[in-house]
């Protein structure tokens, strides 16, 4: 099945392509579709549904959307839904490394480092017909970047059960334990049950 992925993030598309095999994951930009909706909702689910619905209105085909981020307990769940925009001001976005640096600077001297990646994923199949799955990857925020794999906050989230940061994991390890991997596999299972 061809599934449009409501994102411009090629890193996420690579993950989704692995997880959703044998289905085909297509970015809007692959077909010349301009797509960059403003995320105006106050939850991962709200933003995910907003993006899925907006792209479905354009393509009228199955759409996959996710909204994800890192939630730090000591910061009352921040940066949360603002993870990708964390520290951005006046339209100037920080790089991933700069966002990680800012997050770690906010955590100086704080001993409670429990954190998690959260992913709310929506598979939108038709007007008002969708499936939502929300999953997490539990971990601990470390005090410096470790690893060169992955993207975003992967170098600063340490997963004790793997004894490494997400950025130190192989693609297979990450897919097995990640918030997107877990959510995606549940949706693939439902697709296998021929819900379409």
N, C-alpha and C positions, 0 to 999 in steps of 0.2 A: 504494500500500500504506500502511496505517496502521501507524506504528511508535511505540511508546511510548519516550520518552526518560527514562532513569533519573536524573533531576535535578530540582532545584527552581530552577535558575538560568535565568531568562528570557533573559539575554544569550546564554548558550550555545544556548538553544533557537532564538533568532533566527538564529544562525550555521548551526545544523543544518538549519533550515527552508530556508535559501537553498541550502545544499550538496546537500541530499537531494531537491530538487525533481525530479519531481512528487510524490514520496511525502509523506505527511502526518505531521508530527512532533507528538506529543501528550505534554504533561507529565502525570504522575500527578495533580497538583492540578487539571488541567483537567476531570478526571472525578471529583473528590472523593475521590481515593485518597491516604491519608496515607502518605508515603514519605520516610524519612530514616534509612537504614541507617548504622550506625557503620562507618567505614572502618578496618578492623583489619589489613589486609594490609601487607606491607612493600615493595610495588612498585606502580607505576602499573597494570600489568596485573592484579595481584591484586585491587586495589580496584575496577577497572573490571569484572572478571568477577563479583566479589562483588555489586556493585550490579545488574548485568544479571540475574544468576540470581535475586536477591531479588525484583525486579520481575516477572520472568517467572513466578515461582511464584504471584504475585497475579493477573496478567492472562492468562497462557497465550497470549500473542500475541507477535509479534516485538518485541524490545526492543533499544534502542541505549543503550550506556552509555560514558562516557569518564571517565578520570581524567587530570588534566593538571596541570602546574605549571612553575615556572622552576627550572632547575638551573644553579648558578653554579660554574664550575670552581675558582675561588680559595677557595670555601667547601666544597670536596669534594662538590659536587653539591647542597648545601642551597640553598634550603629544600625542593626536591624534592617528595616526596609530601605534605609538610606545608605546601605553599605557601598553601593557603586558610586554614590555621590558624596560620600563622607569627606568632609573638609573642603568641598568645592564652594567657591564664592565668586560672585559676579560673573557667572558663566565660565569660569576657569576651573577645569577638572584636574584633580591630582592624578598622577600615575599610580599604578598598583603599589609600587615601592614606597611612594610618598604617603599613601593611605595607611599602609602597614606601619610606617614610622610614626605617623600621627596617632594611630591606635595604641601602639606600644608606649608612646610618651604619656598618654592619658592613664596608662596602667602602672606608671612608676610608683613603687612603694606599696602596691596593692597585692596582698597575698592570695586572695581568692581569684583564681585564674580560670575557673570553669566557664566554658564557652561552647557554642555549637554552631554548626552550619545548619540553616533551615532552608528547605526547598518546598514551595507549593507549586505543584504541577497540574495543569489543566489540559485535558484532551477534549477539544471542542468538536463535536460531530455534526451539529446542526443547530438551528435557532432554538435556544433554550434547552439544548441537549448536550450535556457535558459530564465528564467525570473529573473529580479533583482528588488528588492524593497529596498529603503533606508529610514529609519525613525529615529526620535530623541526622547529623553526624556529631556525636558528642566528643569533646576534646578539652584540651587545656591550652590557654594562650601562653606561649613562651616569650622570652624577652628579646629575641632577635630572630631574623629570618634564617631558616635552614632549608636547604633543598632548592633545586632549580626546575623541578617539574611543575605541572599544573599552572595555575594563574590566580590572580586576585589575592585572597588572604591565605591561600594554601601554605605558604612558607612559615606562617606564624601559629597555625593550629596543630598542636601535637596530639596524636591519638595513642593513648597508652597501650591499647591492645595490639597495636602494630609496632610500638616503640619507635615511632618516627612521625615527622610532620607529614601532612598531606602532600606537600611538594617533594618529599623524599620517596613517595610511593611510586610503584610502577602503575601504568594505566590500568592494568587488570586489578591491582589491589585497590586503587581508588574507586573504580567502578563497583567493586564488591561491597565497599563499606560506605560510600558517599551518600549524602542526602539526595542528590540527583539520581544516583545509581539505584537506590532503594525505591524511590518514587517511580522512576522509569520502568523498572522491572515489574512493578505491580500493574502499571498501565499496559505493558506488553502482554502480560498474562491475560488481562481482560480482552485485549485485541485478539489473542489466540482463541478465546472463547467465542469469537465471531460476533461481537456485539454490534458491528457495523451493519 
